[in-house]
């Protein structure tokens, strides 16, 4: 087993639980994303919901990426971090009035609209402000992403987007509005997708939709394929960067791009997931009759994914070189779901050992809570530790 190279002595001195971010890996990932996207002149908007740490956001903004936001708070976080308004897109099935107003006030690039009802509200608010809102219709393409049910978003039964069967109704509604400008269509079929045939099917479906709408003289200046590219949670040391080359080339091979058309993507997890590690300290090694437990000072308040999605995270005891043993790794929360992993092989664990829970840079710190009146986890960075 390949082990990661952590600054162990420095980590021993920090307060845990703590999110440790490998800034070199983040920069390397951003370089790769940009290189692969530039081959096809694709526009990249980082999905802020994956990780809204201000330092992380600032680093991503510095690299010239745009921002994909799903709340007014994320729009403000993007602006604070230095993302230009003209590179901000705003999605979400439940945009509140003040959030729409915030986007209009800053002249953001586009609202990814998810219902006729939302179109009406945007028209009303934009009219009152004397603004024109650029919108893309988020369409449910009926593509099965073959991922966890809680992160599948592109099917008819999901709450997101406009079903294909209702698309003409939305287009008809748009003809009535003077303060809403249709510029594109938007898709997002799910998260942690590792089967690239899903994206192949999405590109083909986008072609079909464009062909049908072209016969109605409906043209799009932009097509947004969303995000969803998965990362390798099982082998973070061997495969630290997601397969952006395969992802973008799949879309390029199968999507028929119209002349002058912009193509956008909204990756989140694939950019920040691998660079983040939750560092937790062992409080107890509890010996049971049938199994042994490693009890950490981190719980699902610090990393929700295992409890919420039954998600796997590779774990390492970074302060031990003893022979491996098998443990259930758990947290201190008063819930039976507060489990990070069952039958986890770790170098023999003793009280005080530091356990690294890998690939936690996405949907980790940003989902943390203060349940049980616990403190939020802190964060630290490889270049400033």
URFEN-V100985 format. One record per residue. SS is DSSP state (@ for helix, = for strand, . for the rest). OMEGA is omega in radians with two decimals (999 if undefined). D_CENTER is the distance of its C-alpha to the mean C-alpha in whole Angstrom. Layout:
[[SS:OMEGA:D_CENTER] [SS:OMEGA:D_CENTER]]
This chain:
[[.:3.08:28] [.:3.11:26] [.:-3.13:26] [.:3.13:23] [.:-3.13:25] [.:3.03:25] [.:-2.91:27] [@:-3.10:28] [@:3.10:31] [@:3.14:29] [@:3.10:27] [@:-3.04:30] [.:-3.06:30] [.:3.03:27] [.:3.12:27] [.:-0.01:24] [.:-3.07:22] [=:3.01:20] [=:3.13:17] [=:-3.11:18] [=:3.08:16] [.:-3.04:18] [@:3.09:18] [@:3.13:20] [@:3.10:17] [@:-3.13:14] [@:3.10:17] [@:3.12:18] [@:3.13:15] [@:3.09:14] [@:-3.13:18] [@:3.12:17] [@:-3.10:15] [@:-3.14:17] [@:-3.09:20] [@:3.14:19] [@:-3.10:18] [@:3.09:21] [.:-3.05:23] [.:-3.12:22] [.:3.09:22] [.:3.09:18] [=:-3.06:16] [=:3.06:13] [=:3.12:11] [=:-3.14:8] [=:-3.02:5] [@:-3.11:7] [@:-3.13:6] [@:-3.13:4] [.:-3.09:7] [.:3.09:10] [.:-3.05:13] [@:3.13:15] [@:3.13:17] [@:-3.13:13] [@:-3.13:13] [@:3.12:16] [@:-3.14:16] [@:3.11:14] [@:3.14:16] [@:-3.13:19] [.:3.01:18] [.:3.10:18] [.:2.99:14] [=:-3.11:14] [=:2.99:11] [=:-3.06:10] [=:3.11:10] [.:3.07:11] [.:3.05:14] [@:3.09:17] [@:3.11:16] [@:3.05:13] [@:-3.14:15] [@:3.10:18] [@:3.11:15] [@:3.12:15] [@:3.13:18] [@:-3.09:19] [@:3.08:17] [.:3.05:19] [.:3.10:17] [.:3.13:20] [@:-3.11:20] [@:3.06:21] [@:-3.13:17] [=:3.00:15] [=:-2.98:14] [=:3.10:14] [.:3.09:13] [.:-3.06:13] [.:-3.07:16] [.:3.13:18] [.:3.11:18] [.:-3.07:21] [@:-3.09:24] [@:3.13:24] [@:3.07:20] [@:3.13:22] [@:3.13:24] [@:3.12:22] [@:3.12:21] [@:-3.12:24] [@:-3.11:26] [.:3.09:24] [.:3.13:24] [.:-3.00:20] [.:-3.00:20] [=:2.94:19] [=:3.03:18] [=:-2.92:16] [=:-2.98:19] [.:3.13:19] [.:3.02:22] [@:-3.13:26] [@:3.13:26] [@:3.10:23] [@:-3.14:25] [@:-3.12:28] [@:3.11:27] [@:3.10:25] [@:-3.11:29] [@:-3.09:31] [@:3.13:29] [@:3.11:29] [@:3.14:33] [@:-3.12:33] [@:-3.09:32] [.:-3.09:33] [.:2.98:30] [.:-3.13:29] [=:3.00:25] [=:-3.13:23] [=:2.93:22] [=:3.12:20] [=:3.06:20] [=:-3.03:17] [=:3.01:19] [=:-3.04:19] [.:-3.10:20] [.:3.07:21] [.:3.11:19] [.:-3.08:18] [.:3.12:15] [.:-3.14:17] [.:-3.08:14] [.:-3.08:14] [@:-3.09:16] [@:3.12:14] [@:2.98:11] [=:-2.98:13] [.:-2.98:13] [.:-3.12:15] [.:-3.07:19] [.:-3.07:22] [.:3.13:22] [.:-3.09:18] [.:-3.02:18] [.:2.89:16] [.:-3.12:18] [=:3.11:21] [=:-3.10:23] [@:-3.12:25] [@:-3.13:28] [@:-3.04:28] [@:-3.13:27] [@:3.09:30] [@:3.13:31] [@:3.13:28] [@:3.10:29] [@:3.12:33] [@:-3.10:31] [@:-3.11:30] [.:-3.11:34] [.:-2.95:35] [.:3.10:33] [.:-3.08:34] [.:3.07:31] [=:-3.13:28] [=:3.11:27] [=:3.13:26] [=:-3.07:24] [=:3.01:22] [=:-3.00:20] [=:3.09:16] [.:2.89:14] [.:-2.97:11] [.:3.12:13] [=:-3.05:10] [.:-3.13:7] [.:3.12:9] [=:3.13:12] [.:3.08:14] [.:-3.03:17] [.:3.06:17] [@:3.07:20] [@:3.13:17] [@:3.03:17] [@:3.13:20] [@:3.13:21] [@:3.14:19] [@:3.13:20] [@:3.11:24] [@:3.10:23] [@:3.08:22] [@:-3.10:25] [@:-3.13:27] [@:3.14:26] [@:-3.13:27] [@:-3.14:30] [@:-3.08:31] [@:3.11:30] [@:3.10:32] [.:3.07:35] [.:-3.12:35] [.:3.04:34] [.:-3.13:31] [.:-3.14:29] [.:3.07:25] [.:3.12:25] [=:3.03:21] [=:-3.07:19] [=:-3.11:15] [.:3.09:14] [.:3.14:10] [.:3.05:8] [.:-3.12:7] [=:-3.09:9] [.:3.07:10] [.:-3.13:11] [.:3.14:14] [.:-3.06:14] [.:-3.05:18] [.:-3.06:19] [.:-3.14:17] [.:-3.13:21] [.:-3.07:22] [.:-3.04:18] [.:-3.12:16] [.:-3.13:15] [.:-3.05:13] [.:-3.14:15] [@:-3.14:15] [@:-3.14:18] [@:-3.12:19] [@:-3.08:15] [@:-3.14:17] [@:3.09:20] [@:3.11:20] [@:-3.10:19] [@:-3.11:22] [@:-2.96:24] [@:-3.13:24] [.:3.10:23] [.:-3.06:26] [.:3.10:25] [.:-3.10:28] [.:3.10:30] [.:-3.04:28] [.:3.04:25] [=:3.08:22] [=:-3.07:19] [=:3.03:15] [=:-3.10:12] [.:3.12:8] [.:3.08:6] [.:-3.13:3] [@:-3.05:4] [@:3.10:7] [@:-2.99:8] [@:-3.06:8] [.:-3.05:8] [.:-3.02:12] [.:-3.07:13] [=:3.10:13] [=:3.03:16] [=:3.11:17] [=:-3.13:21] [=:-3.14:23] [=:3.11:27] [=:3.08:29] [=:-3.13:31] [=:2.83:33] [=:-3.03:34] [=:-3.13:35] [=:3.11:38] [.:3.14:38] [.:-3.09:40] [.:-3.12:38] [.:3.06:35] [=:-3.10:34] [=:2.88:31] [=:-3.12:29] [=:-3.08:29] [=:3.04:26] [.:2.98:26] [.:3.11:22] [.:-3.12:21] [.:2.98:18] [.:-3.12:19] [.:3.10:17] [.:-3.02:15] [.:-2.91:14] [@:-3.13:13] [@:-3.13:16] [@:-3.03:18] [@:-3.03:16] [@:-2.98:15] [.:-3.03:17] [.:3.10:15] [.:2.96:16] [.:3.04:16] [.:-3.12:19] [=:3.12:21] [=:2.95:24] [=:-2.99:27] [.:3.13:27] [.:3.13:31] [.:3.01:32] [.:3.14:34] [.:-3.11:36] [.:-3.12:36] [=:2.99:33] [=:-3.06:33] [=:-3.09:31] [=:2.79:30] [=:-3.09:28] [=:-3.01:25] [=:3.10:25] [.:-3.04:25] [.:-3.05:27] [.:-3.13:26] [.:3.09:28] [.:3.12:26] [.:3.12:27] [.:-3.10:23] [.:-3.09:23] [=:3.10:23] [=:-3.14:20] [=:3.09:22] [=:3.11:26] [=:-3.12:28] [=:3.11:26] [=:3.13:28] [=:2.95:29] [=:-2.99:31] [.:-3.01:34] [.:3.03:32] [.:3.10:35] [.:3.13:34] [.:3.12:32] [.:3.10:30] [=:3.10:27] [=:3.11:24] [=:3.08:21] [=:-2.88:18] [.:3.06:16] [.:-3.07:13] [.:-3.11:12] [.:3.12:10] [.:3.12:6] [.:3.08:7] [.:-3.12:10] [@:-3.05:12] [@:3.14:10] [@:-3.08:12] [.:-3.12:15] [.:3.11:18] [.:3.04:22] [@:-3.00:23] [@:-3.13:27] [@:3.11:27] [.:3.06:25] [.:3.03:24] [.:3.12:20] [.:3.07:19] [=:3.08:20] [=:3.07:18] [=:-2.96:20] [=:-3.04:20] [.:-3.06:22] [.:-3.14:24] [.:-3.09:25] [.:999:26]]
